[in-house]
Amino acid sequence: EEREKLLKALQARFEKNMSRHPGLAWGNIEGKLEAAPEKLWSLGEMERTGGEPDVVGHDKKADEFIFFDCALETPKDRRSFCYDREALDSRKKDKPKNSAIDAAAAIGIELLTEEQYRELQELGEFDLKTSSWLNTPADMRKLGGALFGDRRFGRVFLYHNGAESYYAGRGFRGWLREIGRAHV
């Protein structure tokens, strides 16, 4: 019953936002999702936590559909997290309840990269009031920093902050490929 409810919600969002995935047909996507219950579970968790996942691309070579969190603002149930476990462990007081990397892994998704965040912002105007942690390059993270992005004043901004920081308006957006291959 929950599976059917989720598939109906995903289909309704897909049909409402055809500009995000021109030329794709829901029937092809639904068939792939039904054959990959672990990915359907992850999409359910994306939905449950407020991400409003939608198809944003199709890797023709691998025949995989790509989903991003497409909620207008960073998902409500994924806010007030620092960047990763190392940052969480480094806080001696006022620790957030989790880290973005750990929370994403727990539901089987990954944080959007800088490039993916810019792709998302080409599909609409996201994070007008919030911001989203982004997958941070290892060299930057090694120095203590982490990336986040938002849209203000009609422009997309990418910033840096200490990975241990957290704010009520900063969360994370994730992405998922629909079949059981490793994330790329």
Salt bridges, closest charged atoms under 4 A:
GLU4 OE2 - ARG3 NH1 2.99
GLU34 OE2 - ARG3 NH1 3.95
GLU45 OE1 - ARG48 NH2 2.72
GLU47 OE1 - ARG13 NH1 2.80
ASP54 OD2 - ARG20 NH1 2.86
ASP54 OD1 - HIS21 ND1 3.87
ASP59 OD2 - ARG177 NH1 3.20
ASP63 OD2 - LYS32 NZ 2.98
ASP63 OD1 - HIS58 NE2 2.87
GLU64 OE1 - ARG177 NH1 2.55
GLU64 OE2 - ARG181 NE 3.11
ASP69 OD2 - ARG78 NH1 2.56
ASP84 OD2 - ARG141 NE 2.70
GLU86 OE1 - ARG141 NH2 3.85
ASP89 OD1 - ARG85 NH1 3.71
ASP102 OD2 - ARG85 NE 2.76
GLU110 OE2 - HIS183 ND1 3.53
ASP127 OD1 - ARG173 NH2 3.01
ASP150 OD2 - ARG152 NH2 3.61
GLU178 OE2 - LYS32 NZ 3.89
